[in-house]
């Protein structure tokens, strides 16, 4: 089967907007947090390298996402 045939076949599958999780929720939450942490670190470095209102706003938004992911991770560990 060619990649074009596979794409055509997959395009015919209805999107149910469901997510299939193959790993425990806590592992997924951990991955989300580490991704958010890495993004926040990169945004911090960018802001320090080029201090400006825009780079600071990007950093703060990334830090907020990391904080939210950390809270989610902590909640999943408690349950």
C-alpha positions in Angstrom: 0.0 0.0 0.0 1.4 3.4 -1.0 1.5 6.3 1.4 -1.1 8.1 -0.8 -3.4 5.1 -0.6 -3.0 5.0 3.2 -3.8 8.7 3.4 -6.9 8.3 1.3 -8.0 5.4 3.4 -7.4 7.3 6.7 -9.2 10.4 5.4 -12.4 8.2 5.1 -12.3 7.3 8.8 -14.7 9.5 10.8 -13.2 11.8 13.4 -14.9 11.0 16.7 -12.7 13.5 18.6 -11.9 10.7 21.1 -8.5 10.2 22.6 -7.2 6.7 23.1 -4.9 6.4 26.1 -2.6 3.5 26.2 -0.7 4.5 29.3 -1.8 5.3 32.8 -3.1 8.8 33.2 -0.3 9.8 35.7 2.3 9.1 33.0 0.5 11.2 30.5 0.2 14.0 33.1 3.9 13.7 33.8 4.7 14.0 30.0 2.5 17.0 29.8 4.2 18.7 32.7 7.8 18.0 31.4 6.8 19.4 28.0 5.4 22.5 29.6 8.5 22.8 31.9 10.8 22.6 28.9 8.7 25.2 27.0 8.8 27.5 30.0 12.6 27.1 30.3 13.1 27.9 26.7 10.8 31.0 26.9 12.7 32.2 30.0 16.0 31.9 28.1 14.5 33.8 25.2 13.3 36.6 27.4 16.7 36.8 29.2 18.5 36.9 25.8 16.1 39.6 24.4 14.3 41.4 27.3 11.1 42.9 25.9 7.4 43.1 26.8 6.6 40.5 24.2 9.2 37.9 25.2 8.2 38.4 28.8 4.6 37.8 28.0 5.5 34.6 26.2 7.5 33.5 29.1 4.7 34.2 31.6 2.2 32.3 29.5 4.5 29.3 29.3 5.1 29.5 33.1 1.4 29.6 33.7 1.0 26.4 31.5 3.7 24.7 33.5 2.0 25.6 36.8 -1.3 24.2 35.5 0.3 21.0 34.3 2.1 20.6 37.7 -1.2 21.0 39.5 -2.8 18.4 37.2 0.1 16.1 37.9 -0.1 16.5 41.6 -3.9 15.8 41.5 -3.4 12.7 39.5 -0.8 11.4 41.9 -3.2 11.8 44.9 -6.0 9.8 43.3 
